[in-house]
Amino acid sequence: MKLTVSSSPHLHGKSTTSRIMLDVLIALLPSVIAAGVLFGLRALLVILFSASLCVGLECICRLIMKRDNTVFDGSAAVTGVLLALTLPSDIPLSHLAVGCFVAIVVVKQMFGGLGNNFVNPALAGRIVMLVSFPAATASAGNNFFLPDGITSATPLSGGAGYSVADLFLGRIGGAMGEACKLAILVGFVYLVVRGVISPVIPVVMVGTVALFSLIVGADPVLQVLSGGLLLGAVFMATDYVTSPVTLRGTVLYAVGCGLFTVLIRLYANLPEGVSYAIVLMNILTPLLDRAFLFPAKKKQKRRGGEGK
């Protein structure tokens, strides 16, 4: 008998990778439009450059590695758009190129391509950029709708004077895709209605951040509506490849993402913790799957041993 070993998914359904990625791109469209409105044409240039470079790098990698071309599945474009949305509009394109290279070449293709990466590629690229170019990635960008008389710093890095409406509608400094929460929520509703993602991870992760913030005395509204929490919870923590497959594992994973986010924000020397929190839980995902995916088989095996 000939056995074929391949990465997941193994069951075929109506949804294809390209269809799912197209849905994700459609869900990201409100955030892209909001970035253009809030930060100008420079934001759209950065997003287009990032998506194009990621697609180009994937095409080159597949050719060099003599593997089937996967450019048209849309995953590289999604990675490029997500990476750009986690950055300020004035990020130098040379810095962005480093992030794209890490995301596509190092994290994705060197580990075998889509389905084999152990962490979210866009977040890995962003973390390398945060460490390598801290000043550029911490920029507040050039938001045209910042209220008069307040600092241009992001809320989590000490910016004052922001109202709930400012935080929700994106009249704040910071990363392009993290500013307008309304646009992110529109994308979230679209993905849930289309059945692309389950609401479990985003709801549990955001709820954990709000609850733990309240427990430690931080402002839960500020913590939820600031930084990249909503963007990360909706579009990155829900990544099929790097999130658990069982309900209990998924809940624990989302709680861990939320808990690490608050701990890093409040007690580490970093204003933002979403990227690090999700990547940490990505690394723990195989352990969560191992713990919750096979308990019935383990019990059955123990019972069988006792009966002998």
C-alpha positions as CSV (number, residue, x, y, z in Angstrom):
1,M,0.0,0.0,0.0
2,K,1.3,3.4,-1.0
3,L,1.0,6.0,1.8
4,T,1.1,9.7,1.1
5,V,2.3,12.0,4.0
6,S,1.4,15.7,3.7
7,S,0.6,18.6,5.9
8,S,-2.9,19.5,6.9
9,P,-5.7,19.9,5.8
10,H,-6.5,16.3,4.9
11,L,-10.3,16.5,4.5
12,H,-11.6,18.1,1.3
13,G,-14.5,20.5,1.5
14,K,-16.2,23.2,-0.4
15,S,-13.7,25.8,0.9
16,T,-10.4,26.1,-0.8
17,T,-7.3,27.9,0.5
18,S,-7.6,30.5,-2.2
19,R,-11.3,31.1,-1.3
20,I,-10.5,31.5,2.4
21,M,-7.6,33.9,1.7
22,L,-9.9,35.9,-0.6
23,D,-12.4,36.2,2.2
24,V,-9.6,37.3,4.5
25,L,-8.5,40.0,2.0
26,I,-12.1,41.1,1.7
27,A,-12.4,41.3,5.5
28,L,-9.2,43.4,5.6
29,L,-10.5,45.8,3.0
30,P,-12.3,48.1,5.5
31,S,-9.1,48.4,7.5
32,V,-7.1,49.2,4.3
33,I,-9.6,51.8,3.3
34,A,-9.6,53.3,6.8
35,A,-5.8,53.4,6.7
36,G,-5.9,55.3,3.5
37,V,-8.5,57.8,4.9
38,L,-6.7,58.3,8.2
39,F,-3.0,58.2,7.1
40,G,-3.2,59.2,3.4
41,L,-1.8,57.7,0.2
42,R,1.5,56.8,1.9
43,A,-0.4,54.2,3.9
44,L,-1.8,52.6,0.7
45,L,1.7,52.6,-0.9
46,V,3.1,50.8,2.1
47,I,0.3,48.2,2.0
48,L,0.7,47.7,-1.7
49,F,4.5,47.4,-1.5
50,S,4.3,44.9,1.4
51,A,1.8,42.7,-0.4
52,S,3.6,42.8,-3.7
53,L,7.0,42.0,-2.1
54,C,5.6,39.1,-0.1
55,V,4.1,37.6,-3.3
56,G,7.3,38.1,-5.2
57,L,9.4,36.6,-2.5
58,E,7.2,33.5,-2.3
59,C,7.3,33.1,-6.1
60,I,11.1,33.3,-6.1
61,C,11.4,30.9,-3.1
62,R,9.2,28.3,-4.7
63,L,11.2,28.5,-7.9
64,I,14.6,28.2,-6.1
65,M,13.3,25.3,-3.9
66,K,11.8,23.6,-7.0
67,R,8.4,23.4,-5.4
68,D,4.9,23.9,-6.8
69,N,4.0,27.6,-7.2
70,T,1.6,28.6,-4.4
71,V,1.5,32.3,-5.1
72,F,-2.1,32.2,-6.4
73,D,-3.5,30.7,-3.1
74,G,-3.4,34.3,-1.8
75,S,-1.7,33.5,1.5
76,A,1.4,35.6,0.7
77,A,-0.8,38.6,-0.2
78,V,-2.6,38.2,3.1
79,T,0.7,38.1,5.0
80,G,1.9,41.2,3.3
81,V,-1.3,43.2,4.0
82,L,-1.4,42.1,7.6
83,L,2.3,42.9,8.1
84,A,1.8,46.4,6.7
85,L,-1.3,47.1,8.8
86,T,0.7,46.4,12.0
87,L,3.2,49.2,11.1
88,P,3.0,53.0,11.0
89,S,2.4,54.7,7.7
90,D,5.8,56.4,7.7
91,I,7.8,53.1,8.0
92,P,10.8,53.2,5.6
93,L,10.2,50.7,2.8
94,S,13.7,49.3,3.3
95,H,12.8,48.3,6.9
96,L,9.5,46.8,5.6
97,A,11.5,44.7,3.1
98,V,13.3,43.0,6.0
99,G,10.0,42.2,7.7
100,C,8.6,40.7,4.4
101,F,11.8,38.6,4.0
102,V,11.5,37.2,7.5
103,A,7.8,36.5,7.2
104,I,7.9,34.8,3.8
105,V,11.3,33.3,3.3
106,V,12.4,32.4,6.9
107,V,9.2,31.7,8.8
108,K,7.0,30.3,6.0
109,Q,9.1,28.8,3.1
110,M,12.1,27.5,5.0
111,F,9.7,25.5,7.1
112,G,7.9,24.0,4.1
113,G,5.4,26.6,3.1
114,L,1.7,27.2,4.1
115,G,0.6,24.7,6.7
116,N,4.1,24.1,8.1
117,N,4.9,27.4,9.7
118,F,5.0,27.1,13.5
119,V,4.2,30.8,14.2
120,N,2.2,33.5,12.3
121,P,4.5,34.8,9.6
122,A,3.3,38.4,9.7
123,L,3.7,38.6,13.4
124,A,7.2,37.1,13.2
125,G,8.2,39.7,10.6
126,R,6.8,42.4,12.8
127,I,8.6,41.3,15.9
128,V,11.9,41.2,14.0
129,M,11.2,44.7,12.9
130,L,10.3,45.8,16.4
131,V,13.6,44.6,17.7
132,S,15.7,45.7,14.7
133,F,14.1,49.1,14.1
134,P,12.4,50.2,17.4
135,A,12.2,53.9,16.6
136,A,10.7,53.4,13.2
137,T,8.1,50.8,14.2
138,A,7.1,52.9,17.3
139,S,6.3,55.9,15.2
140,A,2.8,57.3,15.6
141,G,2.4,57.8,11.9
142,N,0.7,60.8,10.3
143,N,-3.0,60.6,11.2
144,F,-4.9,63.5,9.5
145,F,-7.7,63.3,12.1
146,L,-5.8,63.6,15.3
147,P,-7.8,66.0,17.6
148,D,-6.2,69.4,18.1
149,G,-4.1,69.9,21.2
150,I,-3.3,66.3,22.1
151,T,0.0,64.4,21.8
152,S,0.6,62.3,18.7
153,A,1.9,59.4,20.8
154,T,-0.1,56.2,20.8
155,P,-2.5,55.7,23.8
156,L,-0.4,52.8,25.2
157,S,2.9,54.7,25.0
158,G,1.6,57.6,27.0
159,G,-0.6,59.6,24.7
160,A,-3.3,61.5,26.6
161,G,-6.5,63.2,25.6
162,Y,-8.1,60.4,23.6
163,S,-11.8,59.8,24.0
164,V,-13.6,56.5,23.4
165,A,-14.8,57.8,20.1
166,D,-11.2,58.7,19.1
167,L,-10.0,55.2,20.0
168,F,-12.9,53.5,18.2
169,L,-12.9,55.5,15.0
170,G,-9.1,55.7,14.7
171,R,-8.3,59.3,15.5
172,I,-5.1,58.2,17.2
173,G,-1.5,57.7,16.4
174,G,0.0,54.3,15.8
175,A,-0.1,51.4,13.3
176,M,-2.3,51.8,10.3
177,G,-4.6,48.8,10.7
178,E,-4.8,49.0,14.4
179,A,-6.3,52.6,14.5
180,C,-9.9,52.2,13.3
181,K,-11.6,49.5,15.5
182,L,-14.9,49.9,13.6
183,A,-13.2,48.7,10.4
184,I,-11.8,45.7,12.2
185,L,-15.2,44.8,13.6
186,V,-16.7,45.0,10.2
187,G,-14.1,42.5,8.9
188,F,-14.7,40.3,12.0
189,V,-18.5,40.1,11.3
190,Y,-17.8,39.2,7.6
191,L,-15.4,36.4,8.5
192,V,-17.8,34.9,11.1
193,V,-20.8,35.1,8.7
194,R,-18.8,33.5,5.9
195,G,-17.7,30.7,8.4
196,V,-14.0,31.5,7.9
197,I,-13.3,31.9,11.6
198,S,-15.1,31.0,14.8
199,P,-15.8,33.9,17.2
200,V,-14.3,31.9,20.1
201,I,-10.7,33.1,19.9
202,P,-11.4,36.8,19.4
203,V,-14.1,37.0,22.0
204,V,-12.2,35.0,24.7
205,M,-9.0,36.8,24.0
206,V,-10.5,40.3,24.2
207,G,-12.6,39.3,27.2
208,T,-9.5,38.0,29.0
209,V,-7.7,41.3,28.4
210,A,-10.7,43.3,29.7
211,L,-11.2,41.1,32.8
212,F,-7.5,40.8,33.8
213,S,-7.0,44.6,33.2
214,L,-9.9,45.2,35.6
215,I,-8.4,42.9,38.2
216,V,-5.0,44.6,38.2
217,G,-6.5,48.1,38.2
218,A,-5.9,49.1,34.6
219,D,-8.5,50.7,32.4
220,P,-10.2,47.8,30.5
221,V,-11.7,50.1,27.8
222,L,-8.3,51.6,27.1
223,Q,-6.6,48.2,27.0
224,V,-9.2,46.8,24.6
225,L,-9.5,49.7,22.2
226,S,-5.7,50.5,22.1
227,G,-2.9,48.9,20.2
228,G,-3.2,45.9,18.1
229,L,-5.5,43.8,20.3
230,L,-8.6,43.7,18.0
231,L,-6.5,43.3,14.8
232,G,-4.4,40.5,16.3
233,A,-7.4,38.7,17.9
234,V,-9.5,38.7,14.7
235,F,-6.9,38.2,11.9
236,M,-3.8,36.6,13.5
237,A,-4.7,34.6,16.6
238,T,-7.3,32.8,14.5
239,D,-4.7,31.5,11.9
240,Y,-5.7,27.9,11.1
241,V,-2.1,26.7,11.1
242,T,-0.9,28.1,14.4
243,S,-4.1,27.8,16.6
244,P,-5.4,24.7,18.3
245,V,-8.0,22.4,16.7
246,T,-10.0,21.4,19.9
247,L,-12.5,23.7,21.7
248,R,-10.8,23.3,25.1
249,G,-7.4,23.9,23.5
250,T,-8.8,26.9,21.6
251,V,-10.2,28.5,24.8
252,L,-7.0,28.0,26.7
253,Y,-5.0,29.3,23.8
254,A,-7.2,32.5,23.6
255,V,-7.0,33.0,27.4
256,G,-3.2,32.7,27.2
257,C,-3.0,35.3,24.4
258,G,-5.1,37.7,26.4
259,L,-3.2,37.1,29.6
260,F,0.3,37.5,28.1
261,T,-0.9,40.7,26.3
262,V,-1.8,42.4,29.6
263,L,1.3,41.1,31.4
264,I,3.6,42.4,28.7
265,R,1.8,45.7,28.4
266,L,1.7,46.5,32.1
267,Y,4.8,44.8,33.5
268,A,7.4,44.6,30.7
269,N,9.4,47.4,29.1
270,L,7.1,47.4,26.1
271,P,4.0,49.4,25.4
272,E,2.4,46.7,23.2
273,G,2.3,42.9,23.8
274,V,-0.2,41.4,21.3
275,S,2.4,40.2,18.8
276,Y,4.6,38.6,21.5
277,A,1.6,37.1,23.2
278,I,0.2,35.4,20.1
279,V,3.6,34.1,19.0
280,L,4.2,32.6,22.4
281,M,0.8,30.8,22.3
282,N,1.6,29.7,18.7
283,I,4.6,27.9,20.0
284,L,2.5,26.2,22.7
285,T,-0.3,25.2,20.2
286,P,1.2,21.7,19.6
287,L,1.3,21.0,23.3
288,L,-2.4,22.1,23.6
289,D,-3.3,19.9,20.8
290,R,-1.4,17.0,22.3
291,A,-3.1,17.6,25.7
292,F,-6.7,17.8,24.4
293,L,-6.8,15.9,21.1
294,F,-6.0,12.4,22.3
295,P,-7.2,12.0,25.9
296,A,-9.9,9.5,25.0
297,K,-7.3,7.3,23.2
298,K,-5.0,7.5,26.3
299,K,-7.8,6.4,28.6
300,Q,-8.8,3.6,26.3
301,K,-5.2,2.4,26.2
302,R,-4.9,2.4,30.0
303,R,-8.1,0.5,30.3
304,G,-6.9,-2.0,27.8
305,G,-3.7,-2.5,29.8
306,E,-5.6,-3.0,33.0
307,G,-7.8,-5.7,31.5
308,K,-4.9,-7.9,30.4
